[in-house]
């Protein structure tokens, strides 16, 4: 038996066919409005069909309320509101992406989940500098995925006050 080295793992074609990333990261992509966004797949705990939420008084408009997820009370954030978009009716595609933000579990309401993409570091660029009036600190980068652009979210910064 020959010993398997780290180099063998990188060059093994069966692993590349299985979709294991060797030079990039995986992102869960989803739609909010007509735009495509992504979060690091390692931050995603689960994807759940939209369910009714319990409203909490005196919360910011972006906080829809809370749900009970197997005994854990999870705050639910409406990304459309966070992004300054108009509210939309819940559709069969509307889901809650359960993520871990600074050791807290939170849910993100999005219009639809798109895909899990492996994006190489060379395909990610820094967010553009749009001037002092436009805050892009919630973006960790902009990725090229085929002919589309994906805004990669820094959920720690995006939901810092959540």
C-alpha angles and dihedrals in degrees: 000000000000120000116247113232130197089254090056089055093053095048097040106116093205090064092049090051089051088060099247111161115235100167105023148034133260121241132188105226125205141167128249107177108324094327130097119226133179139203128193106272090224089066093055116095097178146326115241131187112251113275133178115279130213110239119230119209121243096018124137116267091253092062106082092186135263139298132202107241108187093318097322120108106226123193112227119217122198105219092197089063093044089054094047094249125142117263117262133204116261111259132190086264095055110111141174115235108206110213138173113241117182092334092311125111113232136169125227119204109216133172095240141339113244114184148306108259131191105217121189119226089244089061094056121085130184116265112269120260102245098175135267095298095059116068111205095165091114089066120083091188149315116260131202111225108176107300093340134084120223121201105220111214126219094213093188090063095035093055099030093128095040 
